[in-house]
């Protein structure tokens, strides 16, 4: 009984945070992120990513975007993160993120995950 009460309390706290996991009427948060470039920085020899976040949620939202950086064989070699605290409904925000590992050769990038929190 006590365990059920604790689980119910945690569920209530999570629901009250306004976070989204998976779909919403606006669609999954991954649909709000588009990568516009993924290059190897000549200066740092690390991944440099540019992209755009478009808030389709209908409410101000915060985003945390994780991007995987892949080598020429499609293997993950690094991860880059970017966070935006407040994106107005319908607004588009440009972002950049950097990897931290140094490497050479061809790279590609993919959006690994997106968390959207409604305000």
C-alpha positions in Angstrom: 0.0 0.0 0.0 2.8 2.4 0.9 4.6 1.6 -2.3 1.5 2.4 -4.3 1.1 5.8 -2.6 4.8 6.7 -3.3 4.4 5.7 -7.0 1.2 7.8 -7.2 2.9 10.8 -5.6 5.8 10.6 -8.1 3.4 10.2 -11.0 1.6 13.4 -9.8 4.9 15.3 -9.6 6.0 14.3 -13.0 2.6 15.1 -14.5 2.7 18.5 -12.9 6.1 19.4 -14.4 4.7 19.9 -17.9 7.3 17.7 -19.6 6.4 15.7 -22.6 7.6 12.2 -23.6 6.5 10.9 -26.9 3.7 12.5 -28.9 1.4 15.4 -28.2 -1.2 17.2 -30.3 1.7 19.0 -31.9 3.4 15.7 -32.7 6.6 14.2 -31.2 9.2 16.8 -30.1 11.8 15.3 -32.5 9.7 16.7 -35.4 10.5 20.2 -34.0 14.2 19.9 -34.7 16.0 20.1 -38.0 19.7 19.8 -38.5 21.0 22.3 -41.1 24.7 21.4 -41.1 27.1 18.9 -39.6 30.8 19.6 -40.3 34.2 18.8 -38.8 35.6 22.0 -37.3 39.0 22.8 -38.9 40.2 24.6 -35.8 39.0 22.1 -33.1 38.8 18.9 -35.2 35.5 18.2 -33.5 31.9 18.0 -34.8 30.1 21.4 -35.3 26.3 21.2 -35.7 23.8 23.8 -36.7 20.1 23.4 -36.6 16.7 25.0 -36.1 14.1 24.3 -33.4 10.4 25.2 -34.4 8.0 25.1 -31.5 4.8 23.4 -32.8 3.4 22.8 -29.3 1.1 25.9 -29.1 2.6 26.9 -25.8 6.0 28.3 -24.8 8.4 25.4 -24.4 12.0 24.5 -23.5 14.0 22.0 -25.4 17.0 19.8 -24.8 18.4 18.3 -28.0 21.0 15.5 -28.2 22.8 15.0 -31.5 24.9 11.9 -32.3 28.0 12.5 -34.4 28.9 9.5 -36.6 32.1 8.5 -38.3 32.2 7.6 -42.0 31.1 4.0 -41.1 28.0 5.3 -39.3 29.4 4.5 -35.9 28.8 7.0 -33.0 32.0 8.8 -32.1 30.6 11.8 -30.0 27.5 13.5 -28.7 26.6 17.2 -28.7 23.9 18.8 -26.6 21.9 22.0 -26.9 19.3 23.5 -24.6 16.8 26.3 -25.2 14.8 27.4 -22.1 12.0 29.4 -23.7 10.8 29.1 -27.3 7.5 30.9 -28.0 4.7 29.1 -29.8 5.4 29.0 -33.6 8.9 30.5 -33.1 12.0 29.3 -34.9 15.3 29.4 -33.0 18.6 28.6 -34.7 21.2 26.7 -32.6 24.7 25.4 -32.7 26.3 22.6 -30.8 29.8 21.2 -30.6 31.2 17.8 -30.0 34.1 17.4 -27.6 36.1 14.5 -29.1 38.7 15.2 -31.7 38.8 13.0 -34.8 39.4 13.3 -38.6 37.6 12.1 -41.6 34.0 12.3 -42.8 31.2 12.8 -40.2 27.4 12.8 -40.3 24.9 13.7 -37.6 21.5 12.6 -36.4 19.1 13.8 -33.8 19.3 11.2 -31.1 16.7 12.6 -28.7 14.6 15.7 -28.0 12.9 16.6 -24.7 10.3 19.3 -24.8 9.0 20.9 -21.6 5.9 23.1 -21.8 5.8 26.2 -19.7 
